[in-house]
Amino acid sequence: MNVQSRLARSTLALLVAAVLIVPTAQAEIKVGLSDWPGWVAWYVAEQKGYFKKHGADVKLVWFATYTDSIGALSAGQLDANSQTWSDSMAPLAKGVPLKVVLVNDNSAGNDALMVAPSIKSFKDLKGKTVALEEFSVSHFVLVTALAKNGMSQKDVKVVNLSAGDAAAAFMSGRVDAAVVWNPWVNQIQTSGKGKALFTSKDMPGLIPDLLVAQEKSLAAHRKDFIGMIKAWYDTEKFIRDKPDEAAAIMAKVVSMEPGEYKIFLPGTRFFTQKDNLQAFGPASTSQSLLAVSPTIIKFLTENKLIEGQPDAAKGLDASLVKEAAK
């Protein structure tokens, strides 16, 4: 699975362009997506006829490089995009008119800190080398894992490598640990050369994968977006009830074998209607988007990945999931 860095750095030029350019009128909504289980699942909705069932005129637009899809949404070339809460903060900080309308999933084990068998605890990790893609979700996972165990990034030596190269460096013994996502997590585990010391399952709610839309597109195509949300709930149920068939559909999109792809499903917590209603709840609601946003914003700010302070509440539109639930 060639999942690109899911915590991107948007350029100022893209953000300025996003304010100036809006989607042209069209019958269908163009929705960007890339290689992550919670987003590839939209092809299940398409192939099982769920969009048509709920009156949603949707055109899925595939992006081989995830960061390109973020840029396309910010530049107004898409009506909506599949992206993380983290990646939505920089545009929001710049005033780009975007709204989160659905949570597809939370990473629940697909991202992990992999360590050599000799490392039994975080205490053993002190002073060791950790390969990861800097400023990516992997970096966020490491910082969170260390903080939860009374440590900081100063306690380890970070080696900046892409996820695939980080996995290769770890398996060859050139580094002591690596933070990667599937399929590399599974490859390392099955090789016997490493184990997970901490996974995204240990940081619930902090890696939400979303459907984010242009405000103008929401106003023009509200019916389609509500239909798309209803289609998602059918999709989640289908994946839960028929994982083999769902994995076969999803695997074909990314040129993998169904059996290989099915491994990713348990590490992805696909969101139901109830989950979404809770996710769009107040900051006092555990794991809601508002509750986890301060932690995400802190990471982005400390690493100089955003300029200004995003208004997380302004970036949410809970009205669609509420209407879809009626």
LUMRO-325096 format. One line per field, with one value per atom (N, C-alpha, C): atom name; residue in one letter; y, z, x; residue number from 1. Coordinates in steps of 0.05 Angstrom, whole numbers. Layout:
N
at	[CA;...]
aa	[a;...]
v	[Y;...]
w	[Z;...]
u	[X;...]
i	[NUM;...]
END
This chain:
326
at	[N;CA;C;N;CA;C;N;CA;C;N;CA;C;N;CA;C;N;CA;C;N;CA;C;N;CA;C;N;CA;C;N;CA;C;N;CA;C;N;CA;C;N;CA;C;N;CA;C;N;CA;C;N;CA;C;N;CA;C;N;CA;C;N;CA;C;N;CA;C;N;CA;C;N;CA;C;N;CA;C;N;CA;C;N;CA;C;N;CA;C;N;CA;C;N;CA;C;N;CA;C;N;CA;C;N;CA;C;N;CA;C;N;CA;C;N;CA;C;N;CA;C;N;CA;C;N;CA;C;N;CA;C;N;CA;C;N;CA;C;N;CA;C;N;CA;C;N;CA;C;N;CA;C;N;CA;C;N;CA;C;N;CA;C;N;CA;C;N;CA;C;N;CA;C;N;CA;C;N;CA;C;N;CA;C;N;CA;C;N;CA;C;N;CA;C;N;CA;C;N;CA;C;N;CA;C;N;CA;C;N;CA;C;N;CA;C;N;CA;C;N;CA;C;N;CA;C;N;CA;C;N;CA;C;N;CA;C;N;CA;C;N;CA;C;N;CA;C;N;CA;C;N;CA;C;N;CA;C;N;CA;C;N;CA;C;N;CA;C;N;CA;C;N;CA;C;N;CA;C;N;CA;C;N;CA;C;N;CA;C;N;CA;C;N;CA;C;N;CA;C;N;CA;C;N;CA;C;N;CA;C;N;CA;C;N;CA;C;N;CA;C;N;CA;C;N;CA;C;N;CA;C;N;CA;C;N;CA;C;N;CA;C;N;CA;C;N;CA;C;N;CA;C;N;CA;C;N;CA;C;N;CA;C;N;CA;C;N;CA;C;N;CA;C;N;CA;C;N;CA;C;N;CA;C;N;CA;C;N;CA;C;N;CA;C;N;CA;C;N;CA;C;N;CA;C;N;CA;C;N;CA;C;N;CA;C;N;CA;C;N;CA;C;N;CA;C;N;CA;C;N;CA;C;N;CA;C;N;CA;C;N;CA;C;N;CA;C;N;CA;C;N;CA;C;N;CA;C;N;CA;C;N;CA;C;N;CA;C;N;CA;C;N;CA;C;N;CA;C;N;CA;C;N;CA;C;N;CA;C;N;CA;C;N;CA;C;N;CA;C;N;CA;C;N;CA;C;N;CA;C;N;CA;C;N;CA;C;N;CA;C;N;CA;C;N;CA;C;N;CA;C;N;CA;C;N;CA;C;N;CA;C;N;CA;C;N;CA;C;N;CA;C;N;CA;C;N;CA;C;N;CA;C;N;CA;C;N;CA;C;N;CA;C;N;CA;C;N;CA;C;N;CA;C;N;CA;C;N;CA;C;N;CA;C;N;CA;C;N;CA;C;N;CA;C;N;CA;C;N;CA;C;N;CA;C;N;CA;C;N;CA;C;N;CA;C;N;CA;C;N;CA;C;N;CA;C;N;CA;C;N;CA;C;N;CA;C;N;CA;C;N;CA;C;N;CA;C;N;CA;C;N;CA;C;N;CA;C;N;CA;C;N;CA;C;N;CA;C;N;CA;C;N;CA;C;N;CA;C;N;CA;C;N;CA;C;N;CA;C;N;CA;C;N;CA;C;N;CA;C;N;CA;C;N;CA;C;N;CA;C;N;CA;C;N;CA;C;N;CA;C;N;CA;C;N;CA;C;N;CA;C;N;CA;C;N;CA;C;N;CA;C;N;CA;C;N;CA;C;N;CA;C;N;CA;C;N;CA;C;N;CA;C;N;CA;C;N;CA;C;N;CA;C;N;CA;C;N;CA;C;N;CA;C;N;CA;C;N;CA;C;N;CA;C;N;CA;C;N;CA;C;N;CA;C;N;CA;C;N;CA;C;N;CA;C;N;CA;C;N;CA;C;N;CA;C;N;CA;C;N;CA;C;N;CA;C;N;CA;C;N;CA;C;N;CA;C;N;CA;C;N;CA;C;N;CA;C;N;CA;C;N;CA;C;N;CA;C;N;CA;C;N;CA;C;N;CA;C;N;CA;C;N;CA;C;N;CA;C;N;CA;C;N;CA;C;N;CA;C;N;CA;C;N;CA;C;N;CA;C;N;CA;C;N;CA;C;N;CA;C;N;CA;C;N;CA;C;N;CA;C;N;CA;C;N;CA;C;N;CA;C;N;CA;C;N;CA;C;N;CA;C;N;CA;C;N;CA;C;N;CA;C;N;CA;C;N;CA;C;N;CA;C;N;CA;C;N;CA;C;N;CA;C;N;CA;C;N;CA;C;N;CA;C;N;CA;C;N;CA;C;N;CA;C;N;CA;C;N;CA;C;N;CA;C;N;CA;C;N;CA;C;N;CA;C;N;CA;C;N;CA;C;N;CA;C;N;CA;C;N;CA;C;N;CA;C;N;CA;C;N;CA;C;N;CA;C;N;CA;C;N;CA;C;N;CA;C;N;CA;C;N;CA;C;N;CA;C;N;CA;C;N;CA;C;N;CA;C;N;CA;C;N;CA;C;N;CA;C;N;CA;C;N;CA;C;N;CA;C;N;CA;C;N;CA;C;N;CA;C;N;CA;C;N;CA;C;N;CA;C]
aa	[m;m;m;n;n;n;v;v;v;q;q;q;s;s;s;r;r;r;l;l;l;a;a;a;r;r;r;s;s;s;t;t;t;l;l;l;a;a;a;l;l;l;l;l;l;v;v;v;a;a;a;a;a;a;v;v;v;l;l;l;i;i;i;v;v;v;p;p;p;t;t;t;a;a;a;q;q;q;a;a;a;e;e;e;i;i;i;k;k;k;v;v;v;g;g;g;l;l;l;s;s;s;d;d;d;w;w;w;p;p;p;g;g;g;w;w;w;v;v;v;a;a;a;w;w;w;y;y;y;v;v;v;a;a;a;e;e;e;q;q;q;k;k;k;g;g;g;y;y;y;f;f;f;k;k;k;k;k;k;h;h;h;g;g;g;a;a;a;d;d;d;v;v;v;k;k;k;l;l;l;v;v;v;w;w;w;f;f;f;a;a;a;t;t;t;y;y;y;t;t;t;d;d;d;s;s;s;i;i;i;g;g;g;a;a;a;l;l;l;s;s;s;a;a;a;g;g;g;q;q;q;l;l;l;d;d;d;a;a;a;n;n;n;s;s;s;q;q;q;t;t;t;w;w;w;s;s;s;d;d;d;s;s;s;m;m;m;a;a;a;p;p;p;l;l;l;a;a;a;k;k;k;g;g;g;v;v;v;p;p;p;l;l;l;k;k;k;v;v;v;v;v;v;l;l;l;v;v;v;n;n;n;d;d;d;n;n;n;s;s;s;a;a;a;g;g;g;n;n;n;d;d;d;a;a;a;l;l;l;m;m;m;v;v;v;a;a;a;p;p;p;s;s;s;i;i;i;k;k;k;s;s;s;f;f;f;k;k;k;d;d;d;l;l;l;k;k;k;g;g;g;k;k;k;t;t;t;v;v;v;a;a;a;l;l;l;e;e;e;e;e;e;f;f;f;s;s;s;v;v;v;s;s;s;h;h;h;f;f;f;v;v;v;l;l;l;v;v;v;t;t;t;a;a;a;l;l;l;a;a;a;k;k;k;n;n;n;g;g;g;m;m;m;s;s;s;q;q;q;k;k;k;d;d;d;v;v;v;k;k;k;v;v;v;v;v;v;n;n;n;l;l;l;s;s;s;a;a;a;g;g;g;d;d;d;a;a;a;a;a;a;a;a;a;a;a;a;f;f;f;m;m;m;s;s;s;g;g;g;r;r;r;v;v;v;d;d;d;a;a;a;a;a;a;v;v;v;v;v;v;w;w;w;n;n;n;p;p;p;w;w;w;v;v;v;n;n;n;q;q;q;i;i;i;q;q;q;t;t;t;s;s;s;g;g;g;k;k;k;g;g;g;k;k;k;a;a;a;l;l;l;f;f;f;t;t;t;s;s;s;k;k;k;d;d;d;m;m;m;p;p;p;g;g;g;l;l;l;i;i;i;p;p;p;d;d;d;l;l;l;l;l;l;v;v;v;a;a;a;q;q;q;e;e;e;k;k;k;s;s;s;l;l;l;a;a;a;a;a;a;h;h;h;r;r;r;k;k;k;d;d;d;f;f;f;i;i;i;g;g;g;m;m;m;i;i;i;k;k;k;a;a;a;w;w;w;y;y;y;d;d;d;t;t;t;e;e;e;k;k;k;f;f;f;i;i;i;r;r;r;d;d;d;k;k;k;p;p;p;d;d;d;e;e;e;a;a;a;a;a;a;a;a;a;i;i;i;m;m;m;a;a;a;k;k;k;v;v;v;v;v;v;s;s;s;m;m;m;e;e;e;p;p;p;g;g;g;e;e;e;y;y;y;k;k;k;i;i;i;f;f;f;l;l;l;p;p;p;g;g;g;t;t;t;r;r;r;f;f;f;f;f;f;t;t;t;q;q;q;k;k;k;d;d;d;n;n;n;l;l;l;q;q;q;a;a;a;f;f;f;g;g;g;p;p;p;a;a;a;s;s;s;t;t;t;s;s;s;q;q;q;s;s;s;l;l;l;l;l;l;a;a;a;v;v;v;s;s;s;p;p;p;t;t;t;i;i;i;i;i;i;k;k;k;f;f;f;l;l;l;t;t;t;e;e;e;n;n;n;k;k;k;l;l;l;i;i;i;e;e;e;g;g;g;q;q;q;p;p;p;d;d;d;a;a;a;a;a;a;k;k;k;g;g;g;l;l;l;d;d;d;a;a;a;s;s;s;l;l;l;v;v;v;k;k;k;e;e;e;a;a;a;a;a;a;k;k;k]
v	[-24;0;25;40;63;88;86;108;130;154;176;188;205;218;231;223;232;257;270;295;314;328;343;371;383;412;427;443;458;483;491;516;540;563;587;593;588;594;578;553;536;547;556;565;591;609;634;629;610;603;592;577;565;586;608;629;642;642;656;639;613;595;578;576;560;540;517;498;509;501;509;492;503;489;463;442;416;400;378;361;343;334;315;329;316;326;310;323;310;307;282;275;261;274;262;241;221;200;188;175;162;137;126;98;96;94;89;74;52;35;51;70;85;101;106;122;103;83;63;51;51;39;54;78;92;77;61;45;22;14;-6;7;32;47;50;56;60;33;12;-13;-27;-23;-35;-18;4;21;38;43;58;88;99;127;131;113;115;110;92;85;110;127;150;176;175;198;217;205;221;218;241;241;246;225;228;217;232;223;221;197;192;198;214;222;211;192;179;195;197;210;190;185;166;178;205;219;234;227;238;269;279;308;323;311;325;329;310;313;336;340;362;389;390;414;420;399;402;412;403;413;443;449;476;495;485;502;503;490;490;472;453;435;411;407;386;398;384;392;383;360;348;330;325;307;290;267;249;256;267;276;275;277;275;302;300;324;341;327;341;358;346;359;381;383;403;428;426;449;473;467;489;506;493;509;525;513;527;551;548;570;593;587;608;619;608;618;606;583;569;558;563;556;526;511;482;473;451;440;409;399;370;361;341;332;303;288;259;249;231;216;188;181;154;134;141;121;134;118;125;103;111;91;77;51;36;12;18;-2;-3;10;10;27;44;60;50;45;33;40;41;43;15;7;-20;-20;-39;-40;-68;-69;-95;-111;-138;-155;-149;-138;-132;-108;-92;-69;-78;-79;-90;-68;-43;-21;5;27;53;61;51;56;46;23;12;28;44;59;84;92;117;115;136;138;122;108;92;108;97;110;101;121;115;127;110;120;126;148;156;179;184;207;232;250;274;289;298;315;300;274;258;248;232;219;202;190;173;190;214;232;238;243;249;225;201;177;175;180;178;198;223;244;237;228;220;197;177;153;160;176;184;200;219;235;218;198;181;163;162;146;162;187;205;212;211;218;239;249;268;260;274;268;270;286;289;263;245;220;199;205;186;201;187;199;193;214;211;211;191;189;194;214;222;205;186;169;166;161;155;129;124;101;75;72;47;44;66;66;62;73;69;39;27;-2;-18;-11;-26;-22;2;8;-8;-10;-25;-55;-66;-95;-103;-84;-90;-85;-75;-71;-45;-26;0;19;15;31;13;23;7;5;25;26;41;39;53;57;80;85;85;66;61;54;51;42;17;4;-19;-12;-29;-57;-63;-42;-46;-57;-49;-60;-90;-100;-129;-143;-130;-142;-146;-126;-128;-149;-150;-170;-199;-203;-230;-239;-219;-226;-235;-229;-236;-218;-196;-178;-155;-153;-131;-135;-119;-120;-91;-88;-62;-56;-33;-23;-5;8;27;30;30;33;55;62;82;73;48;38;49;56;67;97;110;138;143;131;132;160;163;188;209;204;224;223;202;200;195;216;213;218;202;205;214;235;250;254;264;275;305;321;350;364;382;395;425;435;464;474;497;508;514;525;531;506;484;459;448;451;442;456;482;498;490;484;477;448;430;402;388;401;390;362;359;333;311;317;296;289;308;302;286;293;277;249;246;219;204;218;206;196;211;203;178;177;153;129;134;113;102;120;111;91;97;79;52;51;25;11;26;16;4;18;9;-18;-20;-45;-67;-61;-82;-93;-74;-83;-100;-93;-108;-136;-136;-162;-180;-168;-184;-174;-178;-168;-180;-205;-217;-204;-200;-187;-158;-144;-116;-115;-133;-132;-138;-154;-160;-136;-120;-95;-75;-72;-52;-59;-85;-94;-90;-93;-89;-60;-41;-13;-7;-20;-14;-37;-55;-76;-94;-103;-122;-147;-168;-192;-187;-197;-193;-202;-225;-235;-216;-204;-184;-159;-150;-126;-129;-152;-157;-152;-155;-150;-122;-103;-75;-68;-85;-78;-76;-95;-94;-69;-58;-35;-9;-11;13;11;31;31;47;34;47;58;83;97;92;86;83;110;110;134;144;126;133;145;133;143;171;176;203;224;217;236;243;224;229;245;239;253;283;290;318;330;317;327;348;358;379;370;389;382;365;367;351;321;315;287;274;253;240;232;238;230;245;265;281;296;306;321;346;359;382;375;351;343;337;325;317;340;360;381;396;402;416;400;374;358;359;357;358;385;407;434;439;429;432;420;396;383;399;408;423;450;463;489;486;466;462;455;442;435;454;477;499;490;473;463;479;497;515;544;563;591;601;612;621;599;605;587;579;554;545;545;552;550;523;503;476;475;490;489;500;521;533;514;494;475;451;451;428;436;418;422;397;397;373;370;390;389;367;359;338;311;304;277;276;299;300;296;309;306;278;266;239;219;226;207;208;227;229;207]
w	[0;0;0;-21;-23;-11;16;30;33;23;26;54;61;87;91;113;118;137;140;155;139;120;99;107;93;97;73;75;53;49;24;19;20;26;28;1;-20;-47;-51;-43;-47;-30;-6;12;2;-8;-19;-43;-60;-84;-76;-54;-45;-39;-29;-22;-47;-69;-93;-113;-111;-131;-119;-131;-121;-143;-135;-155;-174;-199;-219;-215;-225;-222;-237;-226;-239;-227;-241;-230;-208;-211;-192;-173;-151;-133;-137;-140;-144;-117;-110;-84;-87;-76;-78;-56;-63;-44;-52;-32;-37;-21;-20;-10;20;32;61;63;79;80;84;101;106;83;64;40;16;13;-9;-6;18;23;7;-2;-18;-44;-53;-78;-72;-47;-39;-43;-33;-36;-65;-82;-110;-123;-118;-132;-122;-97;-85;-90;-104;-111;-89;-68;-45;-51;-68;-76;-90;-109;-124;-106;-88;-69;-53;-46;-29;-45;-71;-88;-88;-85;-85;-112;-126;-151;-146;-144;-135;-156;-161;-178;-160;-156;-141;-158;-147;-161;-146;-159;-145;-147;-125;-124;-115;-132;-124;-101;-101;-80;-63;-38;-20;-18;-15;-12;-36;-59;-83;-79;-66;-62;-43;-23;-4;-18;-35;-51;-70;-82;-101;-87;-62;-47;-40;-30;-21;-45;-69;-93;-106;-94;-105;-129;-133;-156;-150;-124;-115;-98;-97;-79;-50;-48;-22;-25;-3;-3;21;19;41;53;77;90;120;134;163;176;201;217;219;222;223;198;175;150;143;158;154;170;189;207;193;176;163;145;128;112;130;151;169;182;189;201;182;156;136;127;138;131;107;97;75;83;67;75;71;90;90;114;111;133;133;157;161;163;147;147;155;156;163;173;192;200;189;171;160;180;193;211;230;248;264;259;257;256;283;283;308;308;301;301;275;255;229;229;249;252;278;277;300;303;328;335;337;318;317;329;346;359;357;361;360;384;382;405;431;429;453;469;456;470;482;508;523;533;535;546;535;542;533;546;569;583;566;553;536;510;504;479;481;506;510;497;481;467;441;434;410;386;362;337;328;319;310;283;263;235;231;219;212;192;181;163;179;181;198;191;212;210;198;195;185;209;204;225;242;229;244;265;258;277;300;293;313;332;321;337;357;348;365;388;381;402;422;413;431;449;437;452;473;467;486;509;502;523;542;531;548;566;561;577;591;595;611;597;570;555;534;521;500;476;454;430;435;455;462;473;481;492;471;445;424;401;382;359;334;323;300;274;258;231;211;195;176;150;147;124;117;91;83;97;99;113;103;77;65;71;69;75;105;122;151;158;145;150;141;117;107;125;134;152;178;188;213;208;187;182;176;166;161;185;207;231;233;214;214;234;244;265;285;309;331;331;318;318;293;287;265;270;261;263;234;229;202;203;180;180;162;161;144;115;98;103;118;124;136;164;179;206;204;187;184;174;155;144;165;183;204;224;231;250;240;215;204;199;196;192;217;240;266;275;260;267;285;290;307;317;336;348;354;358;363;393;399;427;433;412;415;388;388;362;365;342;342;358;365;382;410;417;444;445;423;423;409;421;408;402;378;370;358;361;353;323;309;280;265;264;250;220;204;175;166;150;146;117;114;89;94;80;83;58;60;36;35;11;7;16;30;40;16;-6;-29;-41;-41;-51;-33;-7;11;7;2;-2;-28;-49;-75;-77;-62;-65;-38;-21;5;4;-14;-18;-24;-42;-49;-26;-10;13;34;39;58;48;22;10;13;10;12;40;60;88;93;83;87;73;49;35;51;66;82;104;116;137;126;102;89;83;76;70;94;116;142;150;147;154;136;110;91;97;104;111;136;155;180;175;159;154;134;114;92;87;107;104;80;73;51;25;20;-4;-5;17;18;12;24;20;-9;-22;-51;-68;-62;-77;-72;-47;-39;-49;-48;-57;-86;-102;-131;-138;-122;-127;-125;-106;-100;-109;-127;-139;-118;-99;-79;-79;-66;-62;-39;-42;-21;7;8;33;47;31;41;51;35;43;68;71;94;121;121;145;155;137;145;159;155;165;195;210;239;251;237;246;239;227;219;232;249;263;246;229;211;228;223;239;231;250;246;249;246;250;279;298;326;332;320;323;313;290;278;295;305;322;347;358;381;373;349;339;335;328;324;349;371;397;409;433;445;454;461;469;495;510;535;529;504;496;489;503;498;469;457;430;408;416;395;380;356;340;355;370;386;409;421;444;437;413;405;391;382;366;381;407;420;418;422;420;392;372;344;338;346;341;355;379;394;379;368;353;328;314;289;295;317;324;332;350;360;338;317;294;270;276;256;230;232;209;202;219;212;221;206;213;224;247;259;275;286;303;290;283;270;290;280;297;290;307;301;299;317;316;290;280;255;231;234;212;212;230;232;224;210;204;212;237;247;236;222;213;194;178;158;170;189;202;218;229;245;226;203;184;173;167;156;176;202;223;227;216;220;205]
u	[17;0;18;18;34;22;16;4;24;18;36;33;52;51;24;10;-17;-17;6;7;24;12;26;32;51;57;47;27;15;31;35;49;31;43;28;14;27;16;-10;-10;-34;-57;-50;-71;-83;-66;-76;-94;-85;-101;-128;-128;-153;-175;-166;-186;-197;-181;-189;-204;-200;-212;-234;-257;-279;-287;-299;-307;-328;-326;-346;-371;-393;-419;-418;-430;-430;-452;-460;-481;-471;-446;-435;-415;-410;-389;-364;-342;-316;-303;-297;-286;-259;-238;-212;-207;-191;-184;-158;-145;-119;-117;-94;-90;-89;-113;-116;-143;-144;-168;-194;-194;-219;-228;-210;-217;-221;-205;-208;-236;-247;-273;-295;-290;-310;-316;-296;-301;-321;-322;-343;-370;-373;-398;-406;-386;-391;-400;-385;-391;-416;-423;-447;-472;-469;-491;-503;-487;-497;-500;-483;-487;-514;-519;-544;-568;-565;-587;-596;-576;-582;-582;-583;-586;-562;-538;-513;-499;-496;-482;-452;-436;-408;-389;-368;-346;-321;-311;-287;-263;-244;-220;-196;-182;-160;-134;-120;-94;-73;-53;-32;-15;-13;2;-18;-20;-40;-37;-13;-10;-21;-21;-32;-62;-76;-104;-110;-94;-97;-95;-74;-70;-93;-104;-126;-151;-156;-179;-175;-151;-145;-146;-140;-141;-168;-188;-215;-219;-202;-204;-222;-228;-246;-268;-290;-312;-306;-293;-286;-262;-250;-226;-225;-212;-207;-180;-180;-156;-159;-136;-137;-144;-151;-157;-131;-109;-83;-78;-83;-77;-97;-118;-139;-133;-114;-109;-95;-75;-61;-79;-96;-115;-134;-144;-162;-149;-123;-108;-106;-106;-103;-130;-152;-178;-190;-180;-191;-219;-239;-267;-273;-264;-268;-284;-299;-315;-311;-306;-307;-336;-344;-372;-375;-354;-356;-329;-330;-306;-309;-290;-290;-280;-259;-246;-226;-217;-193;-172;-147;-126;-126;-128;-130;-111;-86;-65;-49;-59;-45;-19;-16;8;22;48;61;90;99;127;138;154;165;194;199;225;238;264;278;270;272;264;278;302;317;305;289;277;250;250;226;208;218;202;212;198;206;233;238;263;287;282;303;307;287;288;306;312;327;355;361;386;388;366;366;358;364;357;329;313;286;282;277;273;243;238;210;210;187;184;177;196;193;168;154;130;106;108;86;70;49;34;53;73;92;107;114;127;109;84;63;59;60;57;80;105;128;127;121;120;98;75;54;62;74;83;103;122;142;130;113;100;83;69;53;70;96;113;135;129;147;173;173;197;191;212;209;226;224;239;269;277;305;318;301;310;318;312;319;332;343;356;339;326;308;324;318;330;308;310;289;290;271;269;239;233;206;197;172;162;174;174;186;215;230;259;264;246;249;246;226;221;245;256;279;304;308;331;328;304;299;304;293;296;324;340;369;386;374;390;405;399;413;402;378;366;353;349;338;308;295;266;257;231;220;190;180;151;141;124;113;84;71;44;42;19;16;18;31;37;63;79;105;103;83;79;77;60;56;81;95;119;140;143;163;155;129;120;124;116;118;147;165;193;206;194;205;227;232;254;245;219;211;182;175;149;139;113;102;104;117;118;95;85;63;50;23;9;-12;-24;-45;-70;-71;-92;-89;-64;-58;-62;-70;-76;-103;-124;-151;-160;-171;-183;-163;-137;-118;-110;-118;-113;-139;-157;-182;-179;-191;-190;-218;-219;-244;-252;-277;-286;-288;-273;-271;-280;-299;-312;-308;-309;-309;-336;-337;-362;-382;-371;-388;-401;-385;-396;-417;-414;-435;-461;-459;-483;-497;-481;-492;-501;-489;-494;-500;-514;-520;-533;-552;-566;-546;-527;-508;-490;-482;-465;-480;-505;-520;-524;-529;-531;-505;-483;-456;-451;-460;-457;-473;-498;-515;-502;-490;-477;-453;-440;-417;-427;-449;-459;-466;-476;-481;-454;-435;-408;-395;-397;-385;-398;-424;-438;-430;-427;-419;-391;-372;-345;-346;-363;-365;-378;-398;-413;-399;-386;-374;-345;-327;-300;-285;-290;-276;-283;-309;-318;-309;-310;-301;-271;-256;-227;-220;-236;-231;-235;-256;-261;-239;-231;-212;-184;-177;-151;-146;-167;-165;-158;-168;-162;-132;-119;-91;-72;-83;-67;-54;-70;-61;-78;-69;-85;-105;-129;-149;-140;-126;-117;-97;-80;-61;-75;-95;-109;-126;-137;-154;-140;-113;-97;-101;-106;-108;-135;-155;-182;-183;-172;-174;-160;-140;-125;-138;-162;-177;-204;-210;-236;-256;-271;-290;-313;-320;-340;-369;-385;-414;-428;-454;-470;-467;-468;-465;-438;-417;-390;-387;-400;-398;-413;-436;-450;-434;-419;-402;-377;-366;-343;-348;-372;-379;-391;-387;-397;-379;-385;-369;-342;-325;-297;-297;-319;-321;-326;-333;-337;-311;-304;-278;-275;-252;-245;-261;-276;-289;-268;-274;-255;-246;-264;-257;-239;-244;-228;-199;-194;-167;-152;-166;-153;-131;-133;-110;-84;-85;-61;-49;-66;-57;-45;-59;-49;-23;-20;5;28;24;46;53;33;37;51;43;55;84;89;116;136;126;143;141;128;126;114;93;79;54;47;24;32;20;23;-4;-4;-29;-42;-65;-80;-106;-109;-135;-158;-181;-206;-219;-213;-223;-253;-267;-296;-307;-294;-303;-300;-282;-277;-296;-315;-334;-362;-376;-404;-419;-430;-443;-471;-481;-509;-515;-495;-500;-503;-485;-488;-513;-522;-547;-571;-570;-592;-593;-570;-569;-579;-578;-587;-617;-631;-660;-675]
i	[1;1;1;2;2;2;3;3;3;4;4;4;5;5;5;6;6;6;7;7;7;8;8;8;9;9;9;10;10;10;11;11;11;12;12;12;13;13;13;14;14;14;15;15;15;16;16;16;17;17;17;18;18;18;19;19;19;20;20;20;21;21;21;22;22;22;23;23;23;24;24;24;25;25;25;26;26;26;27;27;27;28;28;28;29;29;29;30;30;30;31;31;31;32;32;32;33;33;33;34;34;34;35;35;35;36;36;36;37;37;37;38;38;38;39;39;39;40;40;40;41;41;41;42;42;42;43;43;43;44;44;44;45;45;45;46;46;46;47;47;47;48;48;48;49;49;49;50;50;50;51;51;51;52;52;52;53;53;53;54;54;54;55;55;55;56;56;56;57;57;57;58;58;58;59;59;59;60;60;60;61;61;61;62;62;62;63;63;63;64;64;64;65;65;65;66;66;66;67;67;67;68;68;68;69;69;69;70;70;70;71;71;71;72;72;72;73;73;73;74;74;74;75;75;75;76;76;76;77;77;77;78;78;78;79;79;79;80;80;80;81;81;81;82;82;82;83;83;83;84;84;84;85;85;85;86;86;86;87;87;87;88;88;88;89;89;89;90;90;90;91;91;91;92;92;92;93;93;93;94;94;94;95;95;95;96;96;96;97;97;97;98;98;98;99;99;99;100;100;100;101;101;101;102;102;102;103;103;103;104;104;104;105;105;105;106;106;106;107;107;107;108;108;108;109;109;109;110;110;110;111;111;111;112;112;112;113;113;113;114;114;114;115;115;115;116;116;116;117;117;117;118;118;118;119;119;119;120;120;120;121;121;121;122;122;122;123;123;123;124;124;124;125;125;125;126;126;126;127;127;127;128;128;128;129;129;129;130;130;130;131;131;131;132;132;132;133;133;133;134;134;134;135;135;135;136;136;136;137;137;137;138;138;138;139;139;139;140;140;140;141;141;141;142;142;142;143;143;143;144;144;144;145;145;145;146;146;146;147;147;147;148;148;148;149;149;149;150;150;150;151;151;151;152;152;152;153;153;153;154;154;154;155;155;155;156;156;156;157;157;157;158;158;158;159;159;159;160;160;160;161;161;161;162;162;162;163;163;163;164;164;164;165;165;165;166;166;166;167;167;167;168;168;168;169;169;169;170;170;170;171;171;171;172;172;172;173;173;173;174;174;174;175;175;175;176;176;176;177;177;177;178;178;178;179;179;179;180;180;180;181;181;181;182;182;182;183;183;183;184;184;184;185;185;185;186;186;186;187;187;187;188;188;188;189;189;189;190;190;190;191;191;191;192;192;192;193;193;193;194;194;194;195;195;195;196;196;196;197;197;197;198;198;198;199;199;199;200;200;200;201;201;201;202;202;202;203;203;203;204;204;204;205;205;205;206;206;206;207;207;207;208;208;208;209;209;209;210;210;210;211;211;211;212;212;212;213;213;213;214;214;214;215;215;215;216;216;216;217;217;217;218;218;218;219;219;219;220;220;220;221;221;221;222;222;222;223;223;223;224;224;224;225;225;225;226;226;226;227;227;227;228;228;228;229;229;229;230;230;230;231;231;231;232;232;232;233;233;233;234;234;234;235;235;235;236;236;236;237;237;237;238;238;238;239;239;239;240;240;240;241;241;241;242;242;242;243;243;243;244;244;244;245;245;245;246;246;246;247;247;247;248;248;248;249;249;249;250;250;250;251;251;251;252;252;252;253;253;253;254;254;254;255;255;255;256;256;256;257;257;257;258;258;258;259;259;259;260;260;260;261;261;261;262;262;262;263;263;263;264;264;264;265;265;265;266;266;266;267;267;267;268;268;268;269;269;269;270;270;270;271;271;271;272;272;272;273;273;273;274;274;274;275;275;275;276;276;276;277;277;277;278;278;278;279;279;279;280;280;280;281;281;281;282;282;282;283;283;283;284;284;284;285;285;285;286;286;286;287;287;287;288;288;288;289;289;289;290;290;290;291;291;291;292;292;292;293;293;293;294;294;294;295;295;295;296;296;296;297;297;297;298;298;298;299;299;299;300;300;300;301;301;301;302;302;302;303;303;303;304;304;304;305;305;305;306;306;306;307;307;307;308;308;308;309;309;309;310;310;310;311;311;311;312;312;312;313;313;313;314;314;314;315;315;315;316;316;316;317;317;317;318;318;318;319;319;319;320;320;320;321;321;321;322;322;322;323;323;323;324;324;324;325;325;325;326;326;326]
END
